[in-house]
Amino acid sequence: MKELNNEELMNIDGGGFSISAAFLNATARLVETILDAGRSLGSSIRRIYSGNICSF
């Protein structure tokens, strides 16, 4: 096995795509926000069509 000097060690690229906890957390929050918006929209549509809305 060849020993690498410091310059060669600094030039090592590894891995590929790595998923971090911050990325997973942001993705989960985005999906949750989209689902909540869909639920709110669906509930609003259902209440309008059933005539079950509050008047100002």
C-alpha angles and dihedrals in degrees: 000000000000118000114229125220123227095266092053091047091054091054097056113120116195145183119007120230115005124187114219128201091247091056092050092047093050091048092050091050091049092051091046091051092050091049092049091050090050092050091050092048092047092048091050092050092048092050092048093051094045092048091237098133131125119244120224 
